[in-house]
Amino acid sequence: MVMKASVEDDDSGWELGMPDKMEKSNTDWVDITQDFEEACRGELLEISEEPCLLLDLFTCLYIHNPDFIEDPAMKAFALGILKICDIAREKVNKAAVFEEEDFQSMTYGFKMANSVTDLRVTGTSSVFCVSTTRSRQGEERDPEVELEHQQCLAVFSRVKFTRVLLTVLIAFTKKETSAVAEAQKLMTQAADLLSAIHNSLHHGIQAQNDTTKGDHPIMMGFEPLVNQRLLPPTFPRYAKIIKREEMVSYFSKLIDRIKTVCEVVNLTNLHCILDFFCEFSEQSPCVLSRSLLQTTFLVDNKKVFGTHLMQDMVKDALRSFVSPPVLSPKCCLYNNHQAKDYIDSFVTHCVRPFCSLIQIHGHNRARQRDKLGHILEEFATLQDEAEKVDAALHSMLLKQEPQRQHLACLGTWVLYHNLRIMIQYLLSGFELELYIILLMWNLKILCLKFAVRPLSREITMSQAYQNMCAGMYKTMIAFDMDGKVRKPKFELDSEQVRYEHRFAPFNSVITPPPVHYLQFKEMSDLNKYSPPPQSADLYMAASKHFQQAKMILENIPNPDHELLDDFAIWFFYTSVKMETVGLYSRVSLKNCLLW
């Protein structure tokens, strides 16, 4: 079914870079199904890959002024696209987890359908969907009628998908958590519609490839250079238009990510929420899903999920972690006004660092590492305050209940999060390919101190990390002894400078105290042993560490399969590296890599 749209003869809004091959009025437009495909691809770049509106969305001439479009399907689709991008832009700006050099929120004077309400846009799409829905079972169709039916179904699927996606984003603008549950249900509908969209990609006029147009296919209604004169001298990075099959695949992944975002409202514990943000960030999601997660967690009224105060979340986290006496109703300090002022002041000071920590996990992976190094300063200050509050509460408690104590309660909790941040900072070096041998040694030391939380699972995981890091460290030392590690030879290279630069963010942390370079060299000097260990000894010791880590992980009840996969991949990677350097390496990890 070839659906056509025409525009009225109006000079306003259409003089901007309008190509000569397109007339202003009484124009027969190409197959609308294909226009949907191209517009979706531009929209996809805008809401997920962080480019500029001029380089992707507004290369579609339909979007410039949808009020001129008379065809109901194309008009509903164009308005829906604009509303989706406008809400996405608002969410991204509000969450503030993007980089200015990547995401350009300027509209350059283009209208984002602000004169049309969200309800009217969704209503227009609904009217079209209803008007095109018909049931004529048993009708005999010749090939031409069947083709018309399939093309109509393709248009219907795309308009409905746009309406569902817009309704989902509108639901995320509401403060009630029930709206998130509604969005989760709508995402299931969107996933079903993607199947119909994928099966109808072959309908319509296919775009022509032209090397002179770069990655922009030749399609009526789209002009890559229409906004060329609006671009600033240093315009944003190049935006590549993806293929149609990739578009469907990307939308499918976007739907899965939004479904995952909806699950955060089911969490009630601050530690669980932090873990959720960390795990979600490890998937390297797009800027839209990261922003939706941030704005869902902390709504405009600065309350968690719009209902809970952050101070209450911090107190609940303290109770579940160390259960300090001051927060226990059975303790005499629970109703003490001075003690209450102490703990309330401490909890209030915790709000900003923890909100910042959660926001950090909304940034891209490279920016996270930089920000984690800076937030350690705030947590170091919080650590000092926690120790002072602990001491004050302890002295008050001894006067009324000499048999009880309040030492290292708040301090232990802050120390736990300090160590978590430090470990995340170091582990991100592997992901960003900043690995050096010094990292493994420091991770081993941190994991040894990390086991302070009185929960068996955390202690077990810390032991596994410690053994794995110790094994990797000894393996790399053995490689170095055998001359199997290629090192860059720079005239001004200094291991001490690299060490101090790499761990400079830890200098602000008092507990645990930083390990200076000379102390590191002394502790890691093999010549202090008699006799000094050889590479074969280190390979064997590394093998035992890996085997111990494997046994620990296998005994964890209800293990995180993704984490186990990470361990297995790491072990396998080490195995491949070792297989290339000789017999000792094969002995080191022969029986303990995969399980």
C-alpha positions in Angstrom: 0.0 0.0 0.0 1.6 3.2 -1.1 0.5 6.0 1.1 1.2 9.6 0.0 1.5 12.8 1.8 1.3 16.4 0.6 2.3 19.7 2.1 0.7 23.1 1.6 2.3 25.9 -0.2 3.9 27.8 2.6 7.3 29.4 2.5 7.8 29.4 6.3 10.0 26.5 7.6 10.7 25.0 4.2 13.3 27.4 2.8 16.1 26.1 5.0 18.3 24.1 2.7 15.4 22.6 0.8 16.8 20.6 -2.1 15.8 21.5 -5.6 14.4 18.1 -6.3 11.6 18.5 -3.9 8.6 20.8 -4.5 6.7 22.6 -1.7 3.2 21.6 -2.6 1.3 18.8 -4.2 4.2 16.5 -3.9 3.9 12.8 -4.3 6.0 11.3 -1.5 7.7 7.9 -1.7 6.6 4.8 0.2 5.9 5.9 3.7 7.1 2.6 5.1 10.6 3.3 4.0 10.4 6.9 5.4 9.6 5.4 8.8 12.7 3.2 8.6 15.0 6.2 7.9 13.4 8.4 10.5 13.7 5.7 13.1 17.4 5.4 12.4 17.9 9.1 12.9 15.8 9.0 16.0 17.8 6.0 17.3 21.0 8.0 17.1 19.5 10.9 18.9 18.1 9.0 21.9 21.0 6.6 22.3 24.3 7.5 20.7 24.6 11.1 21.9 25.2 13.0 18.6 23.8 16.3 17.3 20.2 16.9 16.2 21.3 18.6 13.1 23.3 15.6 11.9 20.7 12.9 12.4 17.1 13.7 13.3 16.7 16.9 11.3 18.1 15.5 8.1 14.6 14.2 7.8 12.6 17.0 6.1 9.3 15.7 7.4 10.4 16.5 11.0 11.1 20.2 10.2 7.4 21.2 10.4 5.0 18.3 10.8 2.0 20.7 10.8 2.2 20.8 7.0 1.8 17.1 6.6 -1.7 16.0 5.7 -1.2 12.3 5.7 -2.4 11.0 9.1 0.1 8.2 9.4 3.1 10.4 8.6 2.0 13.2 10.7 1.4 11.0 13.7 4.8 9.4 13.2 6.6 12.7 12.8 5.0 14.2 15.9 5.7 11.1 17.9 9.4 11.1 16.9 9.7 14.8 17.9 8.1 14.1 21.3 10.2 11.1 21.9 13.4 13.0 21.2 12.2 16.0 23.3 11.5 13.9 26.3 14.7 12.0 25.9 16.6 15.3 25.6 14.9 16.5 28.8 15.8 13.3 30.7 19.4 13.4 29.6 19.8 17.0 30.6 18.1 16.4 34.0 20.3 13.3 34.8 23.5 15.1 33.8 25.4 11.9 33.1 26.6 12.8 29.6 29.7 14.5 28.3 29.3 17.9 26.7 31.6 17.0 23.8 29.3 14.0 22.9 25.8 15.2 23.5 24.4 18.4 22.0 21.0 19.4 23.5 20.6 22.5 21.3 17.6 22.5 19.0 19.0 25.3 16.7 15.6 26.9 16.5 13.7 23.9 15.4 10.3 23.2 16.9 10.0 20.0 19.0 6.2 19.9 18.7 5.9 22.0 21.9 2.6 23.4 20.7 1.1 19.9 20.8 0.4 18.1 24.1 1.7 14.6 24.7 -1.9 13.4 25.1 -2.8 14.8 21.6 0.2 13.1 20.0 -0.6 9.7 21.5 -4.3 10.2 20.7 -3.5 11.0 17.0 -1.5 7.8 16.8 -4.2 5.8 18.5 -6.9 7.2 16.1 -4.8 6.1 13.1 -4.1 2.7 14.5 -7.9 2.2 15.2 -8.8 3.4 11.7 -6.5 1.1 10.0 -7.4 -2.0 12.0 -9.9 -4.2 10.3 -10.8 -7.9 10.3 -11.9 -9.6 7.1 -11.2 -13.2 7.7 -11.7 -15.6 4.9 -11.3 -12.9 2.2 -9.6 -14.2 -0.9 -6.7 -12.0 -1.8 -4.8 -11.8 -5.0 -1.0 -11.0 -4.8 -1.6 -7.3 -5.2 -4.2 -7.1 -2.4 -1.9 -9.2 -0.1 1.0 -6.9 -0.8 -1.2 -3.9 0.0 -2.3 -5.6 3.2 1.3 -6.4 4.3 2.5 -2.8 3.6 -0.5 -1.4 5.6 0.5 -3.8 8.4 4.0 -2.5 8.2 2.9 1.1 8.6 0.5 0.2 11.4 3.3 -1.6 13.3 5.7 1.4 13.1 3.1 4.0 14.1 2.0 1.8 17.1 5.6 1.2 18.1 6.2 4.9 18.1 3.1 5.5 20.2 4.1 2.8 22.7 7.7 4.1 23.0 6.4 7.6 23.6 3.9 6.4 26.2 6.8 4.7 28.0 8.9 7.8 28.2 5.8 9.8 29.3 5.4 7.3 32.1 8.9 7.9 33.3 8.1 11.6 33.7 5.6 10.8 36.4 6.6 10.7 40.1 4.5 7.7 41.0 6.3 4.3 41.0 3.2 2.7 39.6 3.9 4.5 36.3 7.2 2.5 36.1 5.3 -0.7 36.3 3.0 0.5 33.5 6.1 1.3 31.4 7.4 -2.2 32.0 4.2 -3.7 30.6 4.3 -1.4 27.6 7.9 -2.5 26.9 6.6 -6.0 26.4 4.2 -4.7 23.7 7.0 -2.8 22.0 9.1 -6.0 21.9 6.2 -7.8 20.2 5.9 -5.0 17.6 9.6 -5.2 16.8 9.1 -8.7 15.4 6.5 -7.4 12.9 8.8 -4.5 12.0 11.7 -6.8 11.4 9.7 -9.0 9.1 8.6 -6.0 7.0 11.9 -4.4 6.4 11.9 -5.4 2.8 8.8 -3.4 2.0 9.0 0.0 0.3 11.5 1.5 -2.0 15.0 0.6 -0.9 17.5 3.3 -0.3 20.2 3.8 -2.9 23.8 3.7 -1.9 26.1 6.5 -3.0 29.6 6.9 -1.9 29.4 10.7 -2.3 26.8 10.7 0.5 29.0 8.9 3.0 26.9 6.8 5.4 23.6 8.6 4.5 21.6 6.6 2.0 19.8 8.4 -0.8 16.1 8.5 0.1 13.4 11.0 -0.8 12.6 13.2 2.2 16.1 13.0 3.6 19.0 15.3 2.9 22.2 14.9 4.9 23.4 18.4 4.0 20.2 20.3 4.7 21.5 21.8 8.0 25.1 22.3 6.9 25.1 26.1 7.3 23.7 25.8 10.8 26.6 23.7 12.1 29.2 25.5 14.3 32.8 25.8 13.1 33.7 22.8 15.3 30.6 20.7 15.0 30.1 17.5 17.1 31.6 14.1 16.3 30.5 12.3 13.1 27.2 10.5 13.4 26.9 7.3 11.4 23.5 6.1 10.3 23.2 2.4 11.1 21.6 -0.2 8.8 17.9 -1.2 9.2 18.6 -4.6 10.6 20.9 -3.1 13.1 18.2 -0.5 14.0 15.8 -3.3 14.9 18.5 -5.1 16.9 19.4 -1.9 18.7 15.8 -1.1 19.6 15.5 -4.6 21.0 18.4 -4.0 23.3 17.1 -0.6 24.3 13.8 -2.3 25.3 15.7 -4.8 27.4 17.6 -2.0 29.1 14.5 -0.1 29.9 12.9 -3.2 31.3 16.0 -3.5 33.5 15.7 0.1 34.6 12.1 -0.6 35.7 13.3 -3.3 38.1 15.2 -0.8 40.3 11.9 0.3 42.0 11.6 -3.1 43.6 14.8 -2.5 45.6 14.6 -1.1 49.1 18.2 -1.4 50.5 20.9 1.2 49.6 23.5 -1.5 49.2 21.3 -3.4 46.8 20.7 -0.3 44.8 24.4 0.5 44.6 25.1 -3.0 43.3 22.3 -2.6 40.8 23.8 0.6 39.4 27.2 -1.0 39.2 25.9 -4.1 37.3 23.8 -2.0 35.0 26.8 0.3 34.2 29.0 -2.8 33.4 26.8 -3.3 30.3 27.8 0.1 28.9 24.2 1.2 28.3 23.2 4.1 26.1 22.8 7.6 27.5 19.0 7.4 27.5 18.8 4.3 29.6 21.4 5.6 32.0 19.5 8.8 32.4 16.2 7.1 32.9 17.8 5.0 35.7 19.1 8.1 37.4 15.9 10.1 37.2 13.8 7.1 38.4 16.0 6.6 41.5 16.0 10.3 42.5 12.9 12.1 41.4 12.4 15.9 41.2 11.4 16.2 44.8 14.8 14.8 45.8 13.3 11.7 47.3 14.3 8.1 46.4 11.6 6.8 44.0 9.6 9.9 44.9 8.6 8.5 48.3 11.6 7.8 50.6 14.0 10.3 52.1 17.7 9.5 51.3 18.5 9.9 55.0 16.1 7.0 55.8 17.8 4.9 53.2 21.2 5.6 54.8 19.9 4.7 58.3 18.4 1.4 57.0 21.7 0.6 55.3 23.6 1.2 58.6 21.2 -1.1 60.4 21.5 -3.9 58.0 25.3 -3.6 57.8 26.5 -3.2 61.4 23.4 -2.5 63.5 24.9 0.4 65.5 23.5 0.6 69.1 22.4 4.2 68.5 19.9 3.0 65.9 18.6 0.2 68.1 15.3 0.9 70.0 16.7 -1.2 72.9 19.7 1.0 73.4 19.6 3.9 75.9 21.0 6.3 73.2 18.0 5.7 70.9 16.0 8.4 72.7 18.9 10.6 73.8 18.6 14.0 72.1 22.3 14.6 71.9 23.0 11.2 70.4 20.2 11.7 68.0 21.7 15.0 66.9 25.1 13.2 66.3 23.6 10.5 64.2 21.3 12.8 62.3 24.1 15.1 61.4 26.3 12.2 60.2 23.5 10.8 58.1 22.8 14.2 56.6 26.4 14.5 55.6 26.2 11.0 54.0 23.5 12.0 51.6 25.6 14.1 49.2 28.5 11.6 48.8 26.2 8.7 48.2 24.0 10.5 45.7 27.2 11.5 43.9 28.4 8.0 43.9 25.2 6.7 42.4 25.3 9.5 39.8 28.9 8.5 38.9 27.7 5.0 37.9 25.5 6.7 35.3 28.4 8.1 33.4 30.3 6.3 30.7 33.0 3.9 31.9 36.0 6.1 31.2 34.4 9.1 33.0 33.6 6.9 36.0 37.2 6.1 36.7 38.0 9.8 36.8 35.1 10.7 39.0 35.7 7.7 41.4 39.2 9.1 42.1 37.7 12.5 43.0 34.9 11.2 45.2 37.4 9.4 47.4 38.2 12.8 48.9 34.5 13.2 50.1 34.5 9.7 51.5 37.8 10.3 53.3 36.2 13.3 55.0 33.2 11.2 55.8 35.5 8.6 57.3 37.0 11.1 59.6 33.6 12.3 60.7 32.4 8.7 61.3 35.3 8.0 63.6 34.6 11.2 65.6 30.9 10.4 65.9 31.8 6.8 67.0 34.1 8.1 69.7 31.5 10.6 71.0 28.7 8.0 71.1 31.0 5.5 72.7 31.8 7.8 75.6 28.1 8.5 76.1 27.2 4.8 76.0 29.9 3.9 78.6 28.3 6.2 81.1 24.9 4.5 80.9 25.7 1.0 79.8 29.4 0.2 80.6 29.1 -3.4 79.2 28.3 -2.1 75.7 30.5 -0.2 73.2 30.0 1.9 70.1 33.5 1.8 68.5 34.1 1.3 64.8 30.4 1.0 63.9 29.9 4.0 61.6 33.6 4.0 60.7 33.5 0.4 59.5 30.6 1.1 57.3 32.3 4.1 55.6 35.5 2.1 55.3 33.6 -0.6 53.5 32.4 1.9 50.9 35.9 3.4 50.7 37.4 0.1 49.8 34.6 -0.7 47.3 35.4 2.6 45.5 39.1 1.9 45.5 38.7 -1.6 44.1 36.3 -0.3 41.4 38.9 2.3 40.5 41.6 -0.3 40.2 39.5 -2.8 38.3 38.4 -0.2 35.8 42.1 0.0 34.8 41.7 -3.5 33.2 38.6 -2.6 31.3 40.3 0.6 30.0 43.5 -1.3 29.2 45.5 0.6 31.8 46.8 -2.5 33.3 50.2 -2.6 35.0 51.7 -5.2 37.3 51.4 -2.8 40.3 47.6 -3.0 40.2 47.4 -6.7 41.1 49.6 -6.2 44.2 47.4 -3.3 45.4 44.2 -5.2 44.7 45.5 -8.1 46.8 46.1 -5.7 49.7 42.8 -4.0 49.4 40.8 -7.2 49.2 42.6 -8.4 52.3 41.2 -5.3 54.1 37.9 -5.5 52.3 36.7 -8.4 54.4 35.5 -6.2 57.2 31.8 -6.5 56.5 30.2 -9.0 58.8 28.4 -10.8 56.0 29.6 -14.2 54.9 29.0 -13.7 51.2 31.0 -10.4 51.1 33.8 -12.1 53.0 33.8 -15.0 50.6 33.9 -12.8 47.6 36.7 -10.8 49.1 38.7 -14.0 49.6 38.1 -15.0 46.0 39.2 -11.6 44.7 42.3 -11.7 47.0 43.4 -15.2 45.7 42.8 -14.2 42.1 44.7 -11.0 42.4 47.6 -12.7 44.2 47.7 -15.4 41.5 47.8 -12.8 38.7 50.5 -10.8 40.5 52.8 -13.8 41.0 52.2 -15.0 37.5 53.2 -11.6 36.1 56.3 -11.5 38.3 57.2 -15.0 37.0 56.7 -13.8 33.4 59.0 -10.8 34.1 61.7 -13.1 35.5 61.5 -15.3 32.4 61.8 -12.3 30.2 58.3 -12.9 28.7 56.9 -9.4 29.5 57.7 -6.8 26.9 58.2 -3.4 28.5 58.4 0.0 26.7 61.8 1.5 26.8 61.5 5.2 27.3 64.5 7.4 28.1 62.6 9.2 30.8 60.6 6.3 32.1 60.3 5.9 35.9 58.4 3.2 37.7 58.1 5.4 40.7 56.5 8.2 38.8 54.0 5.8 37.2 53.2 4.2 40.6 52.6 7.6 42.3 50.5 8.9 39.4 48.4 5.7 39.1 47.5 5.7 42.8 47.5 9.4 43.5 43.7 9.4 44.2 44.3 7.1 47.2 46.5 9.7 48.9 43.4 11.5 50.4 42.3 8.3 52.1 43.6 7.9 55.6 42.0 4.5 56.3 43.4 2.3 54.9 46.7 4.2 54.8 48.4 4.6 51.4 51.3 2.4 50.6 54.2 4.6 49.3 56.5 3.4 46.5 59.5 2.7 48.7 57.3 0.6 51.0 55.9 -1.3 48.0 59.4 -2.0 46.7 60.5 -3.3 50.1 57.4 -5.5 50.6 57.6 -6.9 47.0 61.4 -7.5 47.0 62.1 -11.2 46.4 65.7 -11.0 47.5 64.6 -10.8 51.1 63.7 -14.5 51.0 66.3 -17.1 51.5 66.7 -18.6 48.9 64.9 -16.2 46.5 62.0 -17.9 44.7 62.4 -18.9 41.1 59.9 -18.4 38.4 58.8 -22.1 38.7 58.0 -21.5 42.3 55.9 -18.5 41.5 54.0 -20.4 38.8 53.2 -23.1 41.2 52.1 -20.6 43.9 49.9 -18.8 41.3 48.3 -22.1 40.4 47.4 -22.7 44.0 45.9 -19.2 44.3 43.7 -19.8 41.2 42.7 -23.2 42.5 41.7 -21.7 45.8 39.7 -18.9 44.1 37.9 -21.6 42.0 37.0 -23.6 45.1 35.7 -20.5 46.9 33.5 -19.5 44.0 32.1 -23.0 43.6 30.9 -23.1 47.2 29.0 -19.8 47.0 25.2 -20.4 47.3 23.2 -18.9 44.4 26.3 -17.5 42.7 26.1 -14.6 40.3 26.6 -16.4 36.9 27.8 -13.2 35.2 30.5 -12.9 37.9 31.5 -16.5 37.5 31.7 -16.0 33.7 34.0 -13.0 34.3 36.3 -15.1 36.5 36.3 -17.9 33.9 37.1 -15.5 31.1 39.9 -14.0 33.2 41.3 -17.4 33.9 41.0 -18.5 30.3 42.7 -15.3 29.2 45.5 -16.0 31.6 45.7 -19.5 30.3 46.1 -18.4 26.7 48.8 -16.0 27.7 50.6 -18.7 29.6 50.3 -21.3 26.9 52.6 -19.1 24.8 55.5 -18.9 27.2 56.4 -22.4 28.1 56.0 -25.4 30.3 55.8 -23.6 33.6 52.8 -21.6 32.4 50.9 -24.7 31.4 51.5 -26.3 34.7 50.4 -23.1 36.5 46.8 -23.2 35.4 46.4 -26.6 33.9 43.5 -27.9 36.0 41.9 -24.8 37.4 40.8 -22.5 34.6 37.4 -23.5 33.5 34.5 -25.0 35.5 
